[in-house]
Every structure is written in structure tokens, then in C-alpha cells.
Amino acid sequence: MPRALLSVYDKTGLVEFAAKLVQLGWDLVASGGTERTLIGAGLPVTPVEQVTQVPEMLGGRVKTLHPAIHAGILARDRAEDLEDLKRQNFAPINMVVCNLYPFQETVTKAGITLQDAIEEIDIGGVTLLRAAAKNFFHVIVVSSPADYERIAEALATPEGAELALRRELAVRAFAHTRDYDTAIHSYLAQDVTVSLLNESLPQHLSLGIQRDDMLRYGENPHQIAAHYTRVAGAGPLGGTVLGGKQLSYNNILDLDAAWRAVGSYSTPTVVIVKHLTPCGVATAESITAAFPPALESDPVSAFGGVIAVNRPVDESFVAALGSLFVEAIAAPSFTPEATVILSEKRKNCRLLQVPALFDGTALEIRSVFHGFLVQSVDLGDPEGTNFKIVTKRQPTADEIEALRFNWKVVQHVKSNAIVLGIKNATVGVGGGLSSRVDSVKLAVTKAGSRSVGSVMASDAFFPFPDGVEAAAAAGVTAVIQPGGSIRDNDVIAVADAANMAMVFTGVRHFRH
């Protein structure tokens, strides 16, 4: 009679599957809560303690960790292995049905302590799965209730569970234990990883990600896509979708860009993003007051964009949106009244409630052909950065405010990045171009007449004076840039000739 060992946390479909095994002539061995469930269903079951001759220990921490269990699982169908079992009065185990404590789900709960998390680390179950998966030539390993029906159907055929199926199930089991161990490592290492960011990167990086949701498609309809997260149950950006259509691949990318940008400001701020680049950013006494100047920066590009704000969305902000078509809004919260209005009047607008502003503690990871690039997040100028005025004319107090505000914005624009702005608002953005002077010209075009009296921020130095010349011709009065070009003196001379003020930061903020 073949023997199956059952030890599961998730008991979905357990009784039905076990009943089918009994009908097919299998002997059942079970532990703990699994045993009690099967006995309660009236199924014949042998307790693990009867096989091991050792009771449960350490409050259930040790149940199946015994040679009677693992020798039975690891035994091959050869005379010497079977003789070893016989000498110890052990029997082969032909199937292992096991799933694990819900570690990923546990660590997402509010108020979870380190000790609570540690108690959810499954030891015996992982060992059972790995042993059975290793011996898949002779043992069927079942790690998911989703496989119960097809396994029962296979066992009911004359051929039984063929090698191809057993191998597939072994692959699933190893994936299950891999993801489980990765989640544990990721959780325990998170503080250690953060502490290393300013010094080095880990030799081995565990992502611990799991699929949150399949998306309709990727960047284009012919590409398949899904959203993955490190935290079980967390939505895009770790938030919750409150309304509107399902977020698309491009929506999530744009919302991420907007959320990163709005997290740079402590005052009420609105960021409008289109195709991964801010096209309008403004701050004011409220997000309602900040929206009009953010929109005015580039109302054409804002159509069909996404918006991020760092204050709760209320009815007044919704009213300020007017007739603008918005794909998605990210905010720390939405008032019930605002949610109702948006749901009724903008049914397709996605609402994403994100509990925490972007803090940059996670690593940035990008895929490349046959590899990955990993870096710490650019959170702005490092501590101790000093601004240096390099022109004859000093910037005015208003220009300094405008330079500081737009210097933060330019850090979130695709390189080559140029931002024209005033105090607390952008007026024109140019970026994502292969020539810096072309980015200047684009920003000037977007700003129109508002470029007169504005300031300019550049994410990297000007390799030639032409960019500053174009800005001066458009009426820009002050510039902030890293400096460091071999032609810095030529660039400064152009600024002096135009009576512009120029500030060097010594810090570059490329965003490719």
C-alpha cells in the first residue's frame, strides 16, 4: 500500500483530496492540525508520532524531523535503500503533501514583531518539500492545493503519476521553498541592506517578490505584463486602489515617477507626470492652490497624465481639476466626499491611496540584457553640499527660492533635463533628449512668454555655452547647474555678458 505524508497549513481541499487517496488505496500519515482535520472528517490516518515513536516537541516546532520520516521520503527504489529501511523498521513514503506557514502574509500585518515573524518560519515543512522534490523519481511532492485535482486524476489512471508530472511538481515545490526562503531573507536583511547603502551593495541580492496582479498588457497591447511586490497583499507603490479602472503598466510607471517627485517636498505640492517626466510641479498653501500653476506649466502635456499630491485629496481639489482628463491620482488619502465625486464623474480615473511618501530606502533595480543594474536611490543633494555663486551678479532672494525649488524638480526629469521655473512652480520642462541645448529649447518653447524672468535648472553641466545662450535669449535670469565642464569659464562668461546669476552645486542628477 503506497503511503502519503500530509502536513499542511492551508487546508483548502485537504479532506476531499485525502478521501480520494484513501479510495485509491493509499495509507495516510499526518501531523498536528492536519491529522486532527482528517480524523474529524472520519478518514483513517496514522499519526506521525506512531511512525517516529517520538511525541511532538518544543510546542510543535519538531514533529516530522526524524529519520523514520526523511529516510522514508529519500529512499530510492533500489535494494540497498530498501534494506536500510527494513533494518530500522521504516517504510517508504511515496507522496508528501505539504504547504508552509504564511510567513509573507504574517510580516505584512500591522504591529508584527520580530519574534512573531520568526515563529512563522517553517522548518519541518521546507525540509519535507525539499526531500520529496529531490527524490521526485520515486516520490510525488504536492506543494499547492491547486494541484490536488489533477494529481488525483493522474493516480486514478493505470499509468499513475508519470515522471513528467512528478518532475513538474518537484519544480513547483523548489520554487515554493525558494520564494519562501527569499521572503525570509529579504525581511530579516532589510535593515542591514539599508545600512549598507552608503558604503556598499550586498554580494547576493534577494528580491523576495511575488506577483500581485496580472495587467491587461505591458507598455503595448502585444506585451504581457504583471505587477510584482515585495510585500504580500500590497498594491502598486505599496498602496491601495480605491477606484477607477485597473491600473495599467504605464500608469504604474508614471505614478511611481510622480510619487518620487512629490516626496521631495514637505509643503503642499502637486506633480503632474506624462510619460515618466514631470511636466508641471507647484507648491502652495494647499494642493488646491498648487494645482493651477502646476497645470499652467504645460497644459497640453498634462492631458491624459497622472497626478501625485502629498496631502489628502478633498472636494476642493477635485473641483480645481475642472475638465482635465486625468488617468490616475496618487495621494496619501482621499476624503469620502472626494472619492464619491471622482467615482461618479471620473469613473475611469484610477485612485491610488499610498500610505507613505517615497523615502528612497529601497534599492533601484533595472534589468539589462543578461543582467541587472542596482544602485541606491538619488534622494537629492548629499548632506554638506554647498552652492557656489560663480557669476559677477549675485542671485536675488526670489531667484534663490526659485533655483532651490526647480533644482529639486530637475532631479526627476529624464536626462538631458532642463527645467524653467519661478518661485514654487515650473513654467517649462525639457528632457529625454540627446542634446542639452535641445532640452533648453524645448523648455523655452513650453514656457512661452513665461520664460521671461524665470530661472533654469540643469541636471548636469553645460558642455558648451549654447544652452545658456538660448536661455538668456528667452529671458532667463538665473541658472543652477552642477558645473564641472572643461568649458565652465566659457559658460560663465556668457552668463556674465547677459547679466545672469549662476550657481554651481557640484552634484549631478542624471535620470536615464
C-alpha positions in Angstrom: 0.0 0.0 0.0 1.5 3.4 -1.0 1.9 5.9 1.8 1.3 9.6 1.8 2.5 12.1 4.4 0.2 15.1 4.8 1.3 18.2 6.8 -0.3 21.4 5.6 -1.1 24.9 6.9 -3.6 25.7 4.1 -6.2 23.1 4.4 -8.2 24.1 1.4 -9.4 21.0 -0.4 -7.5 18.7 2.0 -10.3 16.5 3.1 -11.5 15.9 -0.4 -8.1 15.1 -1.7 -7.3 12.8 1.2 -10.6 11.0 0.7 -9.7 10.3 -2.9 -6.3 8.9 -1.9 -8.0 6.6 0.6 -10.3 5.4 -2.2 -7.3 4.7 -4.4 -5.7 2.6 -1.6 -3.3 5.0 -0.1 -2.2 4.9 3.6 -2.3 8.3 5.2 0.2 9.7 7.7 -0.4 13.2 9.2 0.8 15.5 11.8 -0.7 18.1 14.2 -3.7 20.1 12.8 -3.7 18.1 9.6 -4.2 14.9 11.5 -7.0 16.4 13.6 -8.7 17.6 10.4 -8.6 14.2 8.7 -9.8 12.4 11.9 -12.6 14.9 12.2 -13.6 14.0 8.6 -13.7 10.3 9.5 -10.7 9.4 7.4 -8.2 6.7 8.5 -5.0 8.3 9.4 -1.8 7.2 11.2 -0.3 9.9 13.5 3.3 10.9 12.8 4.2 10.1 16.4 3.2 6.5 15.7 5.7 6.4 12.8 8.6 8.2 14.6 7.8 6.8 18.1 8.6 10.3 19.4 6.0 12.8 20.5 5.7 16.4 19.2 8.4 18.6 20.9 9.0 22.2 21.7 5.4 23.3 21.3 5.1 21.8 17.8 8.4 23.1 16.5 9.6 19.5 16.0 7.1 17.0 14.5 8.4 15.5 11.3 12.2 16.0 11.7 13.0 12.3 12.2 14.9 9.6 10.2 11.7 7.5 10.1 10.1 10.3 8.0 13.1 11.5 6.0 14.6 8.1 5.3 11.2 7.0 4.0 11.0 10.1 1.7 14.6 9.9 0.4 14.7 6.1 -0.1 15.3 5.2 -3.7 13.8 2.1 -5.4 17.0 0.1 -5.0 17.7 -3.0 -2.9 20.3 -1.3 -0.6 18.0 1.6 0.3 15.0 -0.7 0.9 17.3 -2.9 3.1 18.4 0.1 5.1 14.7 1.0 5.8 13.9 -2.6 6.7 16.7 -2.8 9.2 15.3 0.2 11.0 11.7 -0.9 10.7 10.9 2.1 8.5 8.6 2.2 5.5 8.9 4.2 2.2 6.9 7.4 1.8 5.6 7.7 -1.7 3.9 11.2 -1.5 4.4 14.3 0.5 1.6 16.8 0.7 2.8 20.0 2.4 2.4 23.8 2.3 4.1 26.3 4.7 3.3 28.7 7.4 2.2 32.0 5.9 5.4 34.0 6.6 4.9 36.5 3.8 1.4 37.3 5.0 2.4 37.5 8.6 5.1 40.1 8.2 2.7 42.5 6.4 0.4 42.7 9.4 0.4 45.9 11.5 2.3 45.7 14.7 4.1 42.5 13.8 7.2 41.9 16.0 10.4 40.3 15.0 9.7 37.4 17.4 6.2 36.9 15.8 7.8 36.8 12.4 10.4 34.3 13.5 7.7 32.0 14.8 6.2 31.8 11.3 9.4 30.5 9.8 8.6 26.9 8.8 11.4 24.4 9.2 9.9 20.9 9.0 7.7 21.7 6.1 10.5 23.1 4.0 12.6 20.1 4.8 9.8 17.7 3.8 9.3 19.5 0.5 13.0 19.6 -0.4 13.4 16.0 0.4 10.4 14.9 -1.6 11.3 17.2 -4.5 14.9 15.8 -4.6 13.5 12.3 -4.8 10.9 13.0 -7.5 11.9 9.9 -9.4 10.2 7.9 -6.7 8.1 10.4 -4.7 5.2 12.7 -5.6 5.5 16.1 -3.9 2.4 18.3 -3.6 3.0 21.9 -2.5 -0.2 23.6 -3.6 -3.9 22.7 -3.2 -4.4 23.9 -6.8 -2.7 20.6 -7.9 -4.9 18.2 -5.9 -7.5 17.5 -8.6 -5.0 16.8 -11.4 -2.9 14.6 -9.2 -5.9 12.6 -8.1 -7.0 12.2 -11.7 -3.5 11.0 -12.7 -3.3 8.5 -9.9 -6.7 7.0 -11.0 -5.2 6.1 -14.4 -3.3 2.9 -15.0 -0.1 4.8 -15.6 -0.4 6.8 -12.3 1.6 10.0 -11.8 4.2 9.7 -14.6 7.7 11.1 -14.4 7.0 14.3 -16.3 4.3 15.2 -13.8 6.4 14.3 -10.8 9.2 16.5 -12.2 6.9 19.4 -12.8 5.6 19.1 -9.2 9.2 19.0 -7.9 9.9 22.2 -9.8 6.9 23.8 -8.2 8.0 22.6 -4.8 11.5 24.0 -5.2 10.0 27.3 -6.4 7.8 27.3 -3.3 10.7 26.9 -0.9 12.9 29.3 -2.9 10.3 32.0 -2.7 9.7 31.3 1.0 13.4 31.4 1.9 13.9 34.5 -0.2 11.0 36.3 1.6 12.5 35.4 5.0 16.0 36.6 3.9 14.5 39.8 2.4 12.6 40.5 5.6 15.5 39.8 8.0 18.0 41.6 5.8 16.1 44.8 5.1 17.6 46.9 7.9 21.1 45.5 7.1 20.7 46.3 3.4 19.6 49.9 4.2 22.6 50.4 6.5 24.9 49.3 3.6 23.6 51.7 1.0 26.1 54.5 1.6 29.0 52.0 1.7 28.5 49.0 -0.5 25.9 46.7 -2.0 25.3 43.1 -1.0 27.2 40.4 -2.8 23.9 38.4 -3.2 20.6 40.3 -3.5 17.4 38.6 -2.6 14.3 40.4 -4.1 11.6 38.3 -2.4 9.0 39.5 -4.9 5.7 37.9 -5.7 3.0 38.6 -8.3 0.4 41.0 -7.1 -1.8 41.2 -10.2 -1.7 40.4 -13.9 -2.1 43.5 -16.0 -4.1 43.8 -19.2 -0.9 44.2 -21.1 2.5 45.9 -20.9 3.7 49.1 -22.5 1.9 47.9 -25.6 -1.0 45.6 -26.2 1.1 42.8 -27.6 3.3 42.6 -24.4 2.2 40.5 -21.4 2.8 42.1 -18.0 2.2 41.8 -14.3 2.8 43.8 -11.2 5.0 42.2 -8.6 5.6 43.4 -5.0 7.9 42.6 -2.1 5.0 42.8 0.4 2.2 40.3 0.1 -1.1 42.0 -0.5 0.4 45.4 -1.2 -0.8 47.1 -4.3 1.2 49.4 -6.7 3.6 51.7 -4.8 2.6 49.7 -1.6 -0.8 51.4 -1.8 -4.5 50.6 -2.3 -6.5 51.2 -5.5 -9.7 52.9 -4.3 -11.5 53.4 -7.6 -11.4 53.6 -11.4 -10.2 51.1 -14.0 -7.4 48.7 -13.4 -4.0 50.4 -13.3 -2.0 49.8 -16.5 1.7 49.1 -16.8 2.3 52.7 -18.0 0.0 54.1 -15.3 2.1 52.4 -12.6 5.4 53.7 -14.1 4.1 57.3 -14.3 2.6 57.2 -10.8 6.0 56.0 -9.5 7.7 58.9 -11.2 5.2 61.3 -9.8 5.3 59.8 -6.3 9.1 60.1 -6.2 8.9 63.7 -7.2 6.2 64.8 -4.8 8.1 63.1 -2.0 10.9 65.7 -2.4 8.7 68.4 -1.0 7.4 68.9 2.6 5.0 71.8 1.6 1.7 71.1 -0.2 2.7 70.1 -3.7 1.2 68.9 -6.9 3.2 66.9 -9.5 1.8 66.2 -13.0 3.6 63.5 -14.9 3.4 62.4 -18.5 5.5 59.6 -19.9 7.7 59.3 -16.8 8.6 63.0 -16.7 7.1 65.8 -14.6 5.5 68.4 -16.9 4.2 70.6 -14.1 5.2 70.9 -10.5 4.0 73.6 -8.0 3.7 74.1 -4.3 1.4 76.5 -2.3 -0.5 76.8 0.9 -2.8 73.9 -0.2 -2.8 71.3 -3.1 -5.9 73.1 -4.4 -4.0 76.3 -4.7 -0.9 74.5 -6.2 -2.8 72.7 -8.9 -3.4 75.7 -11.3 0.2 76.8 -11.5 1.3 73.1 -11.9 -1.2 72.8 -14.8 -0.2 76.1 -16.4 3.4 74.8 -16.8 2.3 72.5 -19.7 -1.5 72.1 -20.0 -1.1 70.3 -23.3 1.1 67.5 -21.9 -1.0 67.3 -18.7 -3.9 65.9 -20.7 -4.0 62.2 -20.0 -1.3 62.4 -17.4 -1.2 61.3 -13.8 -1.1 63.5 -10.7 0.6 62.9 -7.3 -0.1 65.1 -4.3 1.4 65.0 -0.8 -1.8 66.0 1.0 -5.2 64.4 1.2 -7.4 64.9 -1.8 -10.7 66.7 -0.9 -13.7 68.1 -2.7 -11.9 71.5 -3.4 -9.0 69.8 -5.1 -11.4 67.7 -7.3 -13.2 70.9 -8.3 -9.9 72.5 -9.2 -9.2 69.7 -11.7 -12.0 71.1 -13.8 -12.4 69.2 -17.1 -8.8 68.0 -17.3 -8.6 64.3 -18.3 -6.5 62.6 -15.7 -5.5 58.9 -15.9 -4.7 58.4 -12.2 -4.2 60.3 -9.0 -1.9 59.2 -6.1 -2.4 60.7 -2.7 -1.9 59.8 1.0 -5.7 59.7 1.3 -9.0 60.7 -0.3 -11.9 62.2 1.7 -15.1 60.1 1.4 -16.7 63.1 -0.4 -13.9 63.4 -2.9 -13.9 59.6 -3.6 -17.7 59.7 -4.3 -17.3 62.7 -6.7 -14.4 61.1 -8.5 -16.1 57.8 -8.8 -19.3 59.4 -10.2 -17.8 62.0 -12.5 -14.5 60.4 -13.4 -15.3 56.7 -13.4 -12.2 55.7 -15.3 -9.8 57.7 -13.2 -7.7 55.4 -11.0 -7.4 56.5 -7.4 -4.3 55.2 -5.6 -4.0 55.7 -1.9 -0.4 55.4 -0.8 0.2 55.4 2.9 3.9 56.6 2.9 5.7 59.2 0.9 8.7 58.0 -1.1 11.7 57.7 1.2 14.3 56.0 -1.1 15.2 53.3 1.4 14.8 50.5 -1.2 17.4 49.8 -3.9 16.8 50.8 -7.5 17.0 47.7 -9.8 16.8 47.8 -13.6 17.1 44.8 -16.0 19.6 44.8 -18.8 20.4 42.0 -21.3 21.6 39.0 -19.2 21.8 41.0 -16.0 20.6 43.7 -13.7 21.9 47.1 -12.6 21.5 48.0 -8.9 22.0 51.4 -7.2 21.0 53.4 -4.2 18.2 56.0 -4.8 19.1 59.6 -5.7 17.4 61.5 -2.8 18.8 64.8 -3.8 22.0 66.6 -2.8 24.1 64.7 -0.3 24.5 66.3 3.1 27.1 69.0 3.2 26.5 70.1 -0.4 27.4 73.8 -0.9 26.0 76.1 -3.6 28.6 78.3 -5.1 27.8 81.5 -7.0 30.2 81.7 -9.9 29.0 84.8 -11.8 29.5 88.5 -11.1 25.9 89.1 -10.3 24.5 87.6 -7.1 21.1 85.9 -7.4 18.2 87.8 -5.7 16.3 86.3 -2.8 13.4 85.4 -5.1 15.8 83.8 -7.6 17.4 81.7 -4.8 14.0 80.4 -3.8 13.2 79.7 -7.4 16.5 78.0 -8.0 16.1 75.7 -5.0 12.6 74.7 -5.9 13.4 73.9 -9.5 16.7 72.2 -8.7 14.5 69.6 -6.9 12.2 69.2 -9.9 15.1 68.7 -12.4 16.2 65.7 -10.4 13.1 63.9 -11.5 13.2 64.8 -15.2 14.7 62.4 -17.8 18.2 63.5 -18.9 19.2 65.7 -20.5 17.0 67.5 -18.0 16.2 71.3 -18.1 13.5 73.0 -16.0 12.5 76.6 -16.2 10.6 77.9 -13.3 9.7 80.6 -10.8 9.2 80.5 -7.0 7.2 77.5 -6.2 6.3 76.4 -9.8 7.7 75.2 -13.0 6.9 77.1 -16.2 8.6 74.8 -18.8 10.2 71.4 -18.8 12.5 69.8 -21.4 14.2 66.4 -21.1 14.7 63.0 -22.5 16.7 64.4 -25.4 20.2 63.5 -26.6 21.3 67.2 -26.7 21.2 69.5 -23.8 20.7 72.6 -25.9 17.7 71.0 -27.5 16.2 70.3 -24.0 16.7 74.1 -23.3 14.9 75.0 -26.5 12.0 72.6 -25.6 11.7 74.0 -22.1 11.7 77.5 -23.6 9.0 76.5 -26.1 6.8 75.0 -23.4 7.2 78.1 -21.2 6.5 80.6 -24.0 6.4 84.2 -22.7 6.7 82.9 -19.1 10.3 82.1 -19.7 11.0 85.9 -19.2 12.1 86.4 -15.6 12.3 82.6 -14.9 15.3 80.6 -13.6 16.8 77.5 -15.2 17.9 74.2 -13.6 20.1 71.7 -15.4 20.7 68.2 -14.1 24.3 68.2 -15.4 26.9 70.7 -16.6 26.6 72.5 -19.9 29.2 71.1 -22.3 29.0 74.2 -24.5 27.8 77.7 -23.9 24.9 77.3 -26.4 22.4 76.1 -23.8 22.9 79.2 -21.6 22.8 81.4 -24.6 19.4 80.0 -25.6 18.2 80.6 -22.1 19.5 84.2 -21.9 17.8 84.9 -25.3 14.5 83.7 -23.8 14.7 86.0 -20.8 16.0 83.6 -18.1 17.7 85.5 -15.3 19.5 82.8 -13.2 20.8 79.3 -13.7 21.6 76.4 -11.3 23.8 73.5 -12.5 26.5 71.1 -11.2 29.4 72.7 -13.1 32.5 70.7 -13.9 32.7 71.1 -17.7 36.0 71.9 -19.3 34.2 74.9 -20.8 32.8 76.2 -17.5 34.7 79.5 -18.0 33.0 80.0 -21.4 29.6 79.2 -19.9 30.1 81.7 -17.0 31.3 84.3 -19.5 28.0 84.0 -21.4 26.0 84.3 -18.2 28.0 87.4 -17.1 27.5 89.0 -20.5 23.8 88.5 -20.2 23.8 89.8 -16.5 22.6 86.3 -15.4 23.3 84.8 -12.0 24.7 81.3 -12.0 25.1 78.8 -9.1 27.2 75.6 -9.2 26.1 72.7 -6.9 28.9 70.3 -7.6 26.3 67.5 -7.7 24.9 65.8 -10.9 21.4 64.3 -11.0 21.2 62.3 -14.2 18.0 60.2 -14.6 18.2 57.9 -17.5 
